Amino acid sequence: MEINVLSDSKEEIEVEIGSLTIAELLRVYLNQDSAVVFAAWKREHYTKSPILKVKTKGKTAKKALSDAVSQITKDLDKVESNFKKIE
């Protein structure tokens, strides 16, 4: 999966993400962060990759993205652990 940074400033970032599923997952987790003022994705056409835009206040946009990825990873590890318990 390819990720391209389209614009980046301290409290705002736009990234093009090669997967709509990942863009939506990030949007959900970013919107749970109290420092995130705005997180949404758009797609010009269904054949194009989505663009995720994040605006923050009190935290850098890159840190907010990093925190969201860390939380997603943590939650997925928990799910994996629970599945292993079933086996």
PDB file of N, CA, C and O in Angstrom:
ATOM      1  N   MET A   1       0.846  -1.171   0.000  1.00  0.00           N
ATOM      2  CA  MET A   1       0.000   0.000   0.000  1.00  0.00           C
ATOM      3  C   MET A   1       0.895   1.239   0.000  1.00  0.00           C
ATOM      4  O   MET A   1       1.874   1.322   0.742  1.00  0.00           O
ATOM      5  N   GLU A   2       0.545   2.168  -0.825  1.00  0.00           N
ATOM      6  CA  GLU A   2       1.327   3.378  -0.970  1.00  0.00           C
ATOM      7  C   GLU A   2       0.659   4.539  -0.238  1.00  0.00           C
ATOM      8  O   GLU A   2      -0.562   4.696  -0.272  1.00  0.00           O
ATOM      9  N   ILE A   3       1.492   5.354   0.430  1.00  0.00           N
ATOM     10  CA  ILE A   3       1.010   6.553   1.111  1.00  0.00           C
ATOM     11  C   ILE A   3       1.852   7.724   0.627  1.00  0.00           C
ATOM     12  O   ILE A   3       3.079   7.700   0.724  1.00  0.00           O
ATOM     13  N   ASN A   4       1.187   8.748   0.106  1.00  0.00           N
ATOM     14  CA  ASN A   4       1.872   9.950  -0.381  1.00  0.00           C
ATOM     15  C   ASN A   4       1.422  11.149   0.433  1.00  0.00           C
ATOM     16  O   ASN A   4       0.223  11.394   0.570  1.00  0.00           O
ATOM     17  N   VAL A   5       2.367  11.893   0.970  1.00  0.00           N
ATOM     18  CA  VAL A   5       2.052  13.128   1.691  1.00  0.00           C
ATOM     19  C   VAL A   5       1.879  14.225   0.654  1.00  0.00           C
ATOM     20  O   VAL A   5       2.807  14.540  -0.091  1.00  0.00           O
ATOM     21  N   LEU A   6       0.685  14.806   0.610  1.00  0.00           N
ATOM     22  CA  LEU A   6       0.382  15.851  -0.359  1.00  0.00           C
ATOM     23  C   LEU A   6       0.685  17.232   0.194  1.00  0.00           C
ATOM     24  O   LEU A   6       1.190  18.095  -0.524  1.00  0.00           O
ATOM     25  N   SER A   7       0.377  17.446   1.474  1.00  0.00           N
ATOM     26  CA  SER A   7       0.709  18.703   2.143  1.00  0.00           C
ATOM     27  C   SER A   7       0.900  18.409   3.620  1.00  0.00           C
ATOM     28  O   SER A   7       0.271  17.516   4.188  1.00  0.00           O
ATOM     29  N   ASP A   8       1.784  19.185   4.221  1.00  0.00           N
ATOM     30  CA  ASP A   8       2.124  18.927   5.622  1.00  0.00           C
ATOM     31  C   ASP A   8       2.532  20.232   6.296  1.00  0.00           C
ATOM     32  O   ASP A   8       3.483  20.892   5.878  1.00  0.00           O
ATOM     33  N   SER A   9       1.803  20.587   7.334  1.00  0.00           N
ATOM     34  CA  SER A   9       2.196  21.689   8.197  1.00  0.00           C
ATOM     35  C   SER A   9       2.045  21.190   9.630  1.00  0.00           C
ATOM     36  O   SER A   9       1.671  20.038   9.848  1.00  0.00           O
ATOM     37  N   LYS A  10       2.325  22.026  10.585  1.00  0.00           N
ATOM     38  CA  LYS A  10       2.329  21.571  11.978  1.00  0.00           C
ATOM     39  C   LYS A  10       1.000  20.940  12.398  1.00  0.00           C
ATOM     40  O   LYS A  10       0.976  19.844  12.957  1.00  0.00           O
ATOM     41  N   GLU A  11      -0.089  21.630  12.128  1.00  0.00           N
ATOM     42  CA  GLU A  11      -1.389  21.163  12.615  1.00  0.00           C
ATOM     43  C   GLU A  11      -2.335  20.706  11.504  1.00  0.00           C
ATOM     44  O   GLU A  11      -3.537  20.572  11.731  1.00  0.00           O
ATOM     45  N   GLU A  12      -1.803  20.467  10.308  1.00  0.00           N
ATOM     46  CA  GLU A  12      -2.650  20.010   9.207  1.00  0.00           C
ATOM     47  C   GLU A  12      -1.824  19.148   8.254  1.00  0.00           C
ATOM     48  O   GLU A  12      -0.683  19.474   7.924  1.00  0.00           O
ATOM     49  N   ILE A  13      -2.425  18.049   7.823  1.00  0.00           N
ATOM     50  CA  ILE A  13      -1.745  17.162   6.884  1.00  0.00           C
ATOM     51  C   ILE A  13      -2.766  16.558   5.936  1.00  0.00           C
ATOM     52  O   ILE A  13      -3.902  16.284   6.322  1.00  0.00           O
ATOM     53  N   GLU A  14      -2.350  16.352   4.688  1.00  0.00           N
ATOM     54  CA  GLU A  14      -3.157  15.651   3.694  1.00  0.00           C
ATOM     55  C   GLU A  14      -2.305  14.527   3.136  1.00  0.00           C
ATOM     56  O   GLU A  14      -1.188  14.751   2.669  1.00  0.00           O
ATOM     57  N   VAL A  15      -2.842  13.318   3.188  1.00  0.00           N
ATOM     58  CA  VAL A  15      -2.132  12.159   2.651  1.00  0.00           C
ATOM     59  C   VAL A  15      -3.034  11.381   1.718  1.00  0.00           C
ATOM     60  O   VAL A  15      -4.232  11.231   1.959  1.00  0.00           O
ATOM     61  N   GLU A  16      -2.435  10.891   0.653  1.00  0.00           N
ATOM     62  CA  GLU A  16      -3.146  10.024  -0.278  1.00  0.00           C
ATOM     63  C   GLU A  16      -2.825   8.591   0.131  1.00  0.00           C
ATOM     64  O   GLU A  16      -1.660   8.201   0.214  1.00  0.00           O
ATOM     65  N   ILE A  17      -3.864   7.821   0.382  1.00  0.00           N
ATOM     66  CA  ILE A  17      -3.707   6.457   0.885  1.00  0.00           C
ATOM     67  C   ILE A  17      -4.236   5.486  -0.160  1.00  0.00           C
ATOM     68  O   ILE A  17      -5.308   5.699  -0.727  1.00  0.00           O
ATOM     69  N   GLY A  18      -3.490   4.428  -0.411  1.00  0.00           N
ATOM     70  CA  GLY A  18      -3.843   3.476  -1.450  1.00  0.00           C
ATOM     71  C   GLY A  18      -5.017   2.570  -1.127  1.00  0.00           C
ATOM     72  O   GLY A  18      -5.400   1.749  -1.960  1.00  0.00           O
ATOM     73  N   SER A  19      -5.597   2.694   0.055  1.00  0.00           N
ATOM     74  CA  SER A  19      -6.690   1.818   0.456  1.00  0.00           C
ATOM     75  C   SER A  19      -7.807   2.613   1.121  1.00  0.00           C
ATOM     76  O   SER A  19      -7.578   3.343   2.085  1.00  0.00           O
ATOM     77  N   LEU A  20      -9.007   2.462   0.597  1.00  0.00           N
ATOM     78  CA  LEU A  20     -10.166   3.133   1.184  1.00  0.00           C
ATOM     79  C   LEU A  20     -10.443   2.600   2.591  1.00  0.00           C
ATOM     80  O   LEU A  20     -10.842   3.360   3.473  1.00  0.00           O
ATOM     81  N   THR A  21     -10.236   1.316   2.803  1.00  0.00           N
ATOM     82  CA  THR A  21     -10.464   0.704   4.110  1.00  0.00           C
ATOM     83  C   THR A  21      -9.551   1.319   5.162  1.00  0.00           C
ATOM     84  O   THR A  21     -10.002   1.633   6.263  1.00  0.00           O
ATOM     85  N   ILE A  22      -8.285   1.492   4.838  1.00  0.00           N
ATOM     86  CA  ILE A  22      -7.327   2.078   5.777  1.00  0.00           C
ATOM     87  C   ILE A  22      -7.662   3.544   6.031  1.00  0.00           C
ATOM     88  O   ILE A  22      -7.568   4.011   7.166  1.00  0.00           O
ATOM     89  N   ALA A  23      -8.049   4.269   4.993  1.00  0.00           N
ATOM     90  CA  ALA A  23      -8.432   5.677   5.159  1.00  0.00           C
ATOM     91  C   ALA A  23      -9.610   5.805   6.121  1.00  0.00           C
ATOM     92  O   ALA A  23      -9.608   6.677   6.989  1.00  0.00           O
ATOM     93  N   GLU A  24     -10.606   4.951   5.974  1.00  0.00           N
ATOM     94  CA  GLU A  24     -11.781   4.998   6.853  1.00  0.00           C
ATOM     95  C   GLU A  24     -11.413   4.594   8.278  1.00  0.00           C
ATOM     96  O   GLU A  24     -11.878   5.215   9.234  1.00  0.00           O
ATOM     97  N   LEU A  25     -10.597   3.578   8.428  1.00  0.00           N
ATOM     98  CA  LEU A  25     -10.159   3.141   9.753  1.00  0.00           C
ATOM     99  C   LEU A  25      -9.400   4.267  10.467  1.00  0.00           C
ATOM    100  O   LEU A  25      -9.639   4.532  11.645  1.00  0.00           O
ATOM    101  N   LEU A  26      -8.500   4.914   9.759  1.00  0.00           N
ATOM    102  CA  LEU A  26      -7.769   6.039  10.332  1.00  0.00           C
ATOM    103  C   LEU A  26      -8.705   7.181  10.703  1.00  0.00           C
ATOM    104  O   LEU A  26      -8.546   7.798  11.757  1.00  0.00           O
ATOM    105  N   ARG A  27      -9.672   7.464   9.852  1.00  0.00           N
ATOM    106  CA  ARG A  27     -10.631   8.540  10.139  1.00  0.00           C
ATOM    107  C   ARG A  27     -11.371   8.281  11.440  1.00  0.00           C
ATOM    108  O   ARG A  27     -11.528   9.184  12.261  1.00  0.00           O
ATOM    109  N   VAL A  28     -11.823   7.054  11.627  1.00  0.00           N
ATOM    110  CA  VAL A  28     -12.568   6.705  12.834  1.00  0.00           C
ATOM    111  C   VAL A  28     -11.693   6.892  14.083  1.00  0.00           C
ATOM    112  O   VAL A  28     -12.120   7.506  15.060  1.00  0.00           O
ATOM    113  N   TYR A  29     -10.489   6.366  14.040  1.00  0.00           N
ATOM    114  CA  TYR A  29      -9.598   6.475  15.194  1.00  0.00           C
ATOM    115  C   TYR A  29      -9.139   7.910  15.430  1.00  0.00           C
ATOM    116  O   TYR A  29      -9.019   8.335  16.579  1.00  0.00           O
ATOM    117  N   LEU A  30      -8.884   8.655  14.374  1.00  0.00           N
ATOM    118  CA  LEU A  30      -8.477  10.053  14.528  1.00  0.00           C
ATOM    119  C   LEU A  30      -9.579  10.880  15.178  1.00  0.00           C
ATOM    120  O   LEU A  30      -9.298  11.748  16.006  1.00  0.00           O
ATOM    121  N   ASN A  31     -10.815  10.622  14.816  1.00  0.00           N
ATOM    122  CA  ASN A  31     -11.918  11.391  15.389  1.00  0.00           C
ATOM    123  C   ASN A  31     -12.169  11.067  16.860  1.00  0.00           C
ATOM    124  O   ASN A  31     -12.932  11.772  17.521  1.00  0.00           O
ATOM    125  N   GLN A  32     -11.548  10.026  17.377  1.00  0.00           N
ATOM    126  CA  GLN A  32     -11.647   9.722  18.810  1.00  0.00           C
ATOM    127  C   GLN A  32     -10.626  10.510  19.628  1.00  0.00           C
ATOM    128  O   GLN A  32     -10.712  10.551  20.856  1.00  0.00           O
ATOM    129  N   ASP A  33      -9.667  11.129  18.960  1.00  0.00           N
ATOM    130  CA  ASP A  33      -8.612  11.905  19.613  1.00  0.00           C
ATOM    131  C   ASP A  33      -9.126  13.319  19.876  1.00  0.00           C
ATOM    132  O   ASP A  33      -9.578  13.992  18.950  1.00  0.00           O
ATOM    133  N   SER A  34      -9.063  13.777  21.125  1.00  0.00           N
ATOM    134  CA  SER A  34      -9.580  15.107  21.469  1.00  0.00           C
ATOM    135  C   SER A  34      -8.769  16.242  20.843  1.00  0.00           C
ATOM    136  O   SER A  34      -9.275  17.358  20.728  1.00  0.00           O
ATOM    137  N   ALA A  35      -7.539  15.988  20.442  1.00  0.00           N
ATOM    138  CA  ALA A  35      -6.707  17.015  19.804  1.00  0.00           C
ATOM    139  C   ALA A  35      -7.018  17.167  18.321  1.00  0.00           C
ATOM    140  O   ALA A  35      -6.580  18.130  17.691  1.00  0.00           O
ATOM    141  N   VAL A  36      -7.768  16.228  17.762  1.00  0.00           N
ATOM    142  CA  VAL A  36      -8.111  16.291  16.337  1.00  0.00           C
ATOM    143  C   VAL A  36      -9.384  17.109  16.171  1.00  0.00           C
ATOM    144  O   VAL A  36     -10.435  16.777  16.720  1.00  0.00           O
ATOM    145  N   VAL A  37      -9.265  18.185  15.402  1.00  0.00           N
ATOM    146  CA  VAL A  37     -10.389  19.074  15.131  1.00  0.00           C
ATOM    147  C   VAL A  37     -11.196  18.573  13.941  1.00  0.00           C
ATOM    148  O   VAL A  37     -12.419  18.707  13.906  1.00  0.00           O
ATOM    149  N   PHE A  38     -10.489  17.986  12.952  1.00  0.00           N
ATOM    150  CA  PHE A  38     -11.130  17.530  11.728  1.00  0.00           C
ATOM    151  C   PHE A  38     -10.349  16.362  11.158  1.00  0.00           C
ATOM    152  O   PHE A  38      -9.123  16.418  11.059  1.00  0.00           O
ATOM    153  N   ALA A  39     -11.048  15.313  10.788  1.00  0.00           N
ATOM    154  CA  ALA A  39     -10.435  14.176  10.098  1.00  0.00           C
ATOM    155  C   ALA A  39     -11.475  13.587   9.153  1.00  0.00           C
ATOM    156  O   ALA A  39     -12.534  13.127   9.581  1.00  0.00           O
ATOM    157  N   ALA A  40     -11.161  13.609   7.880  1.00  0.00           N
ATOM    158  CA  ALA A  40     -12.081  13.073   6.878  1.00  0.00           C
ATOM    159  C   ALA A  40     -11.288  12.722   5.621  1.00  0.00           C
ATOM    160  O   ALA A  40     -10.182  13.211   5.395  1.00  0.00           O
ATOM    161  N   TRP A  41     -11.894  11.863   4.820  1.00  0.00           N
ATOM    162  CA  TRP A  41     -11.268  11.529   3.549  1.00  0.00           C
ATOM    163  C   TRP A  41     -12.235  11.854   2.427  1.00  0.00           C
ATOM    164  O   TRP A  41     -13.449  11.920   2.622  1.00  0.00           O
ATOM    165  N   LYS A  42     -11.664  12.054   1.244  1.00  0.00           N
ATOM    166  CA  LYS A  42     -12.477  12.283   0.048  1.00  0.00           C
ATOM    167  C   LYS A  42     -11.827  11.518  -1.095  1.00  0.00           C
ATOM    168  O   LYS A  42     -10.639  11.196  -1.065  1.00  0.00           O
ATOM    169  N   ARG A  43     -12.630  11.242  -2.085  1.00  0.00           N
ATOM    170  CA  ARG A  43     -12.126  10.554  -3.262  1.00  0.00           C
ATOM    171  C   ARG A  43     -12.783  11.199  -4.472  1.00  0.00           C
ATOM    172  O   ARG A  43     -14.009  11.211  -4.588  1.00  0.00           O
ATOM    173  N   GLU A  44     -11.973  11.731  -5.367  1.00  0.00           N
ATOM    174  CA  GLU A  44     -12.482  12.425  -6.544  1.00  0.00           C
ATOM    175  C   GLU A  44     -13.290  11.499  -7.456  1.00  0.00           C
ATOM    176  O   GLU A  44     -14.300  11.904  -8.030  1.00  0.00           O
ATOM    177  N   HIS A  45     -12.834  10.260  -7.580  1.00  0.00           N
ATOM    178  CA  HIS A  45     -13.472   9.288  -8.451  1.00  0.00           C
ATOM    179  C   HIS A  45     -13.196   7.911  -7.863  1.00  0.00           C
ATOM    180  O   HIS A  45     -12.161   7.714  -7.228  1.00  0.00           O
ATOM    181  N   TYR A  46     -14.083   6.970  -8.057  1.00  0.00           N
ATOM    182  CA  TYR A  46     -13.903   5.658  -7.429  1.00  0.00           C
ATOM    183  C   TYR A  46     -12.650   4.926  -7.902  1.00  0.00           C
ATOM    184  O   TYR A  46     -12.217   3.973  -7.254  1.00  0.00           O
ATOM    185  N   THR A  47     -12.067   5.349  -9.007  1.00  0.00           N
ATOM    186  CA  THR A  47     -10.832   4.726  -9.484  1.00  0.00           C
ATOM    187  C   THR A  47      -9.580   5.374  -8.882  1.00  0.00           C
ATOM    188  O   THR A  47      -8.467   4.897  -9.102  1.00  0.00           O
ATOM    189  N   LYS A  48      -9.759   6.446  -8.133  1.00  0.00           N
ATOM    190  CA  LYS A  48      -8.626   7.170  -7.536  1.00  0.00           C
ATOM    191  C   LYS A  48      -8.508   6.833  -6.057  1.00  0.00           C
ATOM    192  O   LYS A  48      -9.473   6.410  -5.421  1.00  0.00           O
ATOM    193  N   SER A  49      -7.317   7.026  -5.527  1.00  0.00           N
ATOM    194  CA  SER A  49      -7.071   6.770  -4.098  1.00  0.00           C
ATOM    195  C   SER A  49      -7.688   7.879  -3.246  1.00  0.00           C
ATOM    196  O   SER A  49      -7.731   9.035  -3.668  1.00  0.00           O
ATOM    197  N   PRO A  50      -8.165   7.533  -2.053  1.00  0.00           N
ATOM    198  CA  PRO A  50      -8.722   8.548  -1.164  1.00  0.00           C
ATOM    199  C   PRO A  50      -7.628   9.450  -0.598  1.00  0.00           C
ATOM    200  O   PRO A  50      -6.471   9.051  -0.466  1.00  0.00           O
ATOM    201  N   ILE A  51      -8.027  10.670  -0.269  1.00  0.00           N
ATOM    202  CA  ILE A  51      -7.134  11.637   0.352  1.00  0.00           C
ATOM    203  C   ILE A  51      -7.672  11.919   1.742  1.00  0.00           C
ATOM    204  O   ILE A  51      -8.811  12.356   1.906  1.00  0.00           O
ATOM    205  N   LEU A  52      -6.837  11.663   2.743  1.00  0.00           N
ATOM    206  CA  LEU A  52      -7.205  11.876   4.144  1.00  0.00           C
ATOM    207  C   LEU A  52      -6.669  13.224   4.590  1.00  0.00           C
ATOM    208  O   LEU A  52      -5.482  13.505   4.428  1.00  0.00           O
ATOM    209  N   LYS A  53      -7.532  14.059   5.151  1.00  0.00           N
ATOM    210  CA  LYS A  53      -7.138  15.369   5.659  1.00  0.00           C
ATOM    211  C   LYS A  53      -7.343  15.378   7.164  1.00  0.00           C
ATOM    212  O   LYS A  53      -8.390  14.967   7.665  1.00  0.00           O
ATOM    213  N   VAL A  54      -6.328  15.851   7.878  1.00  0.00           N
ATOM    214  CA  VAL A  54      -6.372  15.890   9.334  1.00  0.00           C
ATOM    215  C   VAL A  54      -5.963  17.281   9.808  1.00  0.00           C
ATOM    216  O   VAL A  54      -4.939  17.816   9.385  1.00  0.00           O
ATOM    217  N   LYS A  55      -6.777  17.859  10.692  1.00  0.00           N
ATOM    218  CA  LYS A  55      -6.452  19.135  11.336  1.00  0.00           C
ATOM    219  C   LYS A  55      -6.466  18.901  12.841  1.00  0.00           C
ATOM    220  O   LYS A  55      -7.352  18.227  13.368  1.00  0.00           O
ATOM    221  N   THR A  56      -5.478  19.462  13.524  1.00  0.00           N
ATOM    222  CA  THR A  56      -5.371  19.275  14.966  1.00  0.00           C
ATOM    223  C   THR A  56      -5.201  20.615  15.673  1.00  0.00           C
ATOM    224  O   THR A  56      -4.966  21.654  15.056  1.00  0.00           O
ATOM    225  N   LYS A  57      -5.331  20.541  16.996  1.00  0.00           N
ATOM    226  CA  LYS A  57      -5.063  21.711  17.836  1.00  0.00           C
ATOM    227  C   LYS A  57      -4.382  21.197  19.099  1.00  0.00           C
ATOM    228  O   LYS A  57      -4.957  20.397  19.837  1.00  0.00           O
ATOM    229  N   GLY A  58      -3.171  21.651  19.347  1.00  0.00           N
ATOM    230  CA  GLY A  58      -2.451  21.239  20.545  1.00  0.00           C
ATOM    231  C   GLY A  58      -1.568  20.011  20.345  1.00  0.00           C
ATOM    232  O   GLY A  58      -0.881  19.587  21.274  1.00  0.00           O
ATOM    233  N   LYS A  59      -1.580  19.453  19.177  1.00  0.00           N
ATOM    234  CA  LYS A  59      -0.777  18.270  18.837  1.00  0.00           C
ATOM    235  C   LYS A  59      -0.489  18.351  17.351  1.00  0.00           C
ATOM    236  O   LYS A  59      -1.335  18.814  16.586  1.00  0.00           O
ATOM    237  N   THR A  60       0.680  17.914  16.929  1.00  0.00           N
ATOM    238  CA  THR A  60       0.961  17.943  15.494  1.00  0.00           C
ATOM    239  C   THR A  60       0.102  16.903  14.780  1.00  0.00           C
ATOM    240  O   THR A  60      -0.282  15.890  15.364  1.00  0.00           O
ATOM    241  N   ALA A  61      -0.187  17.165  13.536  1.00  0.00           N
ATOM    242  CA  ALA A  61      -1.005  16.245  12.746  1.00  0.00           C
ATOM    243  C   ALA A  61      -0.287  14.906  12.563  1.00  0.00           C
ATOM    244  O   ALA A  61      -0.919  13.850  12.575  1.00  0.00           O
ATOM    245  N   LYS A  62       1.044  14.957  12.391  1.00  0.00           N
ATOM    246  CA  LYS A  62       1.807  13.710  12.249  1.00  0.00           C
ATOM    247  C   LYS A  62       1.720  12.878  13.523  1.00  0.00           C
ATOM    248  O   LYS A  62       1.613  11.654  13.452  1.00  0.00           O
ATOM    249  N   LYS A  63       1.765  13.523  14.686  1.00  0.00           N
ATOM    250  CA  LYS A  63       1.665  12.812  15.964  1.00  0.00           C
ATOM    251  C   LYS A  63       0.278  12.189  16.105  1.00  0.00           C
ATOM    252  O   LYS A  63       0.147  11.063  16.586  1.00  0.00           O
ATOM    253  N   ALA A  64      -0.747  12.912  15.690  1.00  0.00           N
ATOM    254  CA  ALA A  64      -2.112  12.376  15.755  1.00  0.00           C
ATOM    255  C   ALA A  64      -2.236  11.132  14.872  1.00  0.00           C
ATOM    256  O   ALA A  64      -2.843  10.142  15.280  1.00  0.00           O
ATOM    257  N   LEU A  65      -1.664  11.181  13.666  1.00  0.00           N
ATOM    258  CA  LEU A  65      -1.687  10.011  12.781  1.00  0.00           C
ATOM    259  C   LEU A  65      -0.917   8.854  13.402  1.00  0.00           C
ATOM    260  O   LEU A  65      -1.367   7.709  13.367  1.00  0.00           O
ATOM    261  N   SER A  66       0.235   9.156  13.966  1.00  0.00           N
ATOM    262  CA  SER A  66       1.050   8.123  14.605  1.00  0.00           C
ATOM    263  C   SER A  66       0.308   7.486  15.779  1.00  0.00           C
ATOM    264  O   SER A  66       0.330   6.268  15.949  1.00  0.00           O
ATOM    265  N   ASP A  67      -0.346   8.320  16.583  1.00  0.00           N
ATOM    266  CA  ASP A  67      -1.117   7.803  17.719  1.00  0.00           C
ATOM    267  C   ASP A  67      -2.272   6.919  17.249  1.00  0.00           C
ATOM    268  O   ASP A  67      -2.558   5.891  17.862  1.00  0.00           O
ATOM    269  N   ALA A  68      -2.931   7.317  16.163  1.00  0.00           N
ATOM    270  CA  ALA A  68      -4.042   6.523  15.628  1.00  0.00           C
ATOM    271  C   ALA A  68      -3.545   5.167  15.145  1.00  0.00           C
ATOM    272  O   ALA A  68      -4.181   4.146  15.406  1.00  0.00           O
ATOM    273  N   VAL A  69      -2.423   5.150  14.446  1.00  0.00           N
ATOM    274  CA  VAL A  69      -1.854   3.889  13.959  1.00  0.00           C
ATOM    275  C   VAL A  69      -1.465   3.003  15.137  1.00  0.00           C
ATOM    276  O   VAL A  69      -1.690   1.793  15.102  1.00  0.00           O
ATOM    277  N   SER A  70      -0.884   3.591  16.177  1.00  0.00           N
ATOM    278  CA  SER A  70      -0.507   2.821  17.375  1.00  0.00           C
ATOM    279  C   SER A  70      -1.727   2.204  18.044  1.00  0.00           C
ATOM    280  O   SER A  70      -1.690   1.046  18.460  1.00  0.00           O
ATOM    281  N   GLN A  71      -2.802   2.968  18.149  1.00  0.00           N
ATOM    282  CA  GLN A  71      -4.026   2.458  18.778  1.00  0.00           C
ATOM    283  C   GLN A  71      -4.661   1.352  17.940  1.00  0.00           C
ATOM    284  O   GLN A  71      -5.152   0.362  18.482  1.00  0.00           O
ATOM    285  N   ILE A  72      -4.651   1.521  16.622  1.00  0.00           N
ATOM    286  CA  ILE A  72      -5.183   0.479  15.729  1.00  0.00           C
ATOM    287  C   ILE A  72      -4.383  -0.805  15.906  1.00  0.00           C
ATOM    288  O   ILE A  72      -4.956  -1.887  16.030  1.00  0.00           O
ATOM    289  N   THR A  73      -3.066  -0.684  15.919  1.00  0.00           N
ATOM    290  CA  THR A  73      -2.187  -1.842  16.093  1.00  0.00           C
ATOM    291  C   THR A  73      -2.459  -2.537  17.424  1.00  0.00           C
ATOM    292  O   THR A  73      -2.527  -3.764  17.493  1.00  0.00           O
ATOM    293  N   LYS A  74      -2.611  -1.744  18.468  1.00  0.00           N
ATOM    294  CA  LYS A  74      -2.894  -2.289  19.804  1.00  0.00           C
ATOM    295  C   LYS A  74      -4.221  -3.055  19.813  1.00  0.00           C
ATOM    296  O   LYS A  74      -4.309  -4.155  20.358  1.00  0.00           O
ATOM    297  N   ASP A  75      -5.242  -2.463  19.207  1.00  0.00           N
ATOM    298  CA  ASP A  75      -6.554  -3.115  19.162  1.00  0.00           C
ATOM    299  C   ASP A  75      -6.521  -4.395  18.323  1.00  0.00           C
ATOM    300  O   ASP A  75      -7.153  -5.390  18.679  1.00  0.00           O
ATOM    301  N   LEU A  76      -5.786  -4.369  17.212  1.00  0.00           N
ATOM    302  CA  LEU A  76      -5.676  -5.572  16.383  1.00  0.00           C
ATOM    303  C   LEU A  76      -4.906  -6.676  17.092  1.00  0.00           C
ATOM    304  O   LEU A  76      -5.236  -7.853  16.948  1.00  0.00           O
ATOM    305  N   ASP A  77      -3.880  -6.306  17.858  1.00  0.00           N
ATOM    306  CA  ASP A  77      -3.146  -7.301  18.648  1.00  0.00           C
ATOM    307  C   ASP A  77      -4.063  -7.951  19.686  1.00  0.00           C
ATOM    308  O   ASP A  77      -3.970  -9.149  19.950  1.00  0.00           O
ATOM    309  N   LYS A  78      -4.945  -7.145  20.264  1.00  0.00           N
ATOM    310  CA  LYS A  78      -5.904  -7.657  21.247  1.00  0.00           C
ATOM    311  C   LYS A  78      -6.877  -8.637  20.594  1.00  0.00           C
ATOM    312  O   LYS A  78      -7.188  -9.682  21.166  1.00  0.00           O
ATOM    313  N   VAL A  79      -7.352  -8.301  19.409  1.00  0.00           N
ATOM    314  CA  VAL A  79      -8.257  -9.186  18.670  1.00  0.00           C
ATOM    315  C   VAL A  79      -7.551 -10.495  18.334  1.00  0.00           C
ATOM    316  O   VAL A  79      -8.126 -11.573  18.485  1.00  0.00           O
ATOM    317  N   GLU A  80      -6.307 -10.398  17.878  1.00  0.00           N
ATOM    318  CA  GLU A  80      -5.535 -11.592  17.547  1.00  0.00           C
ATOM    319  C   GLU A  80      -5.347 -12.472  18.780  1.00  0.00           C
ATOM    320  O   GLU A  80      -5.468 -13.695  18.702  1.00  0.00           O
ATOM    321  N   SER A  81      -5.055 -11.853  19.902  1.00  0.00           N
ATOM    322  CA  SER A  81      -4.877 -12.593  21.146  1.00  0.00           C
ATOM    323  C   SER A  81      -6.158 -13.320  21.551  1.00  0.00           C
ATOM    324  O   SER A  81      -6.121 -14.470  21.991  1.00  0.00           O
ATOM    325  N   ASN A  82      -7.281 -12.637  21.398  1.00  0.00           N
ATOM    326  CA  ASN A  82      -8.566 -13.260  21.732  1.00  0.00           C
ATOM    327  C   ASN A  82      -8.877 -14.440  20.824  1.00  0.00           C
ATOM    328  O   ASN A  82      -9.429 -15.438  21.287  1.00  0.00           O
ATOM    329  N   PHE A  83      -8.535 -14.350  19.538  1.00  0.00           N
ATOM    330  CA  PHE A  83      -8.749 -15.463  18.624  1.00  0.00           C
ATOM    331  C   PHE A  83      -7.863 -16.648  18.981  1.00  0.00           C
ATOM    332  O   PHE A  83      -8.289 -17.797  18.862  1.00  0.00           O
ATOM    333  N   LYS A  84      -6.647 -16.382  19.412  1.00  0.00           N
ATOM    334  CA  LYS A  84      -5.730 -17.456  19.784  1.00  0.00           C
ATOM    335  C   LYS A  84      -6.237 -18.203  21.025  1.00  0.00           C
ATOM    336  O   LYS A  84      -5.992 -19.400  21.176  1.00  0.00           O
ATOM    337  N   LYS A  85      -6.931 -17.504  21.894  1.00  0.00           N
ATOM    338  CA  LYS A  85      -7.502 -18.127  23.090  1.00  0.00           C
ATOM    339  C   LYS A  85      -8.609 -19.129  22.712  1.00  0.00           C
ATOM    340  O   LYS A  85      -8.828 -20.120  23.409  1.00  0.00           O
ATOM    341  N   ILE A  86      -9.293 -18.850  21.605  1.00  0.00           N
ATOM    342  CA  ILE A  86     -10.383 -19.712  21.158  1.00  0.00           C
ATOM    343  C   ILE A  86      -9.843 -21.053  20.662  1.00  0.00           C
ATOM    344  O   ILE A  86     -10.488 -22.086  20.844  1.00  0.00           O
ATOM    345  N   GLU A  87      -8.674 -21.043  20.043  1.00  0.00           N
ATOM    346  CA  GLU A  87      -8.106 -22.251  19.456  1.00  0.00           C
ATOM    347  C   GLU A  87      -7.831 -23.297  20.446  1.00  0.00           C
ATOM    348  O   GLU A  87      -7.350 -24.373  20.091  1.00  0.00           O
TER     349      GLU A  87
END
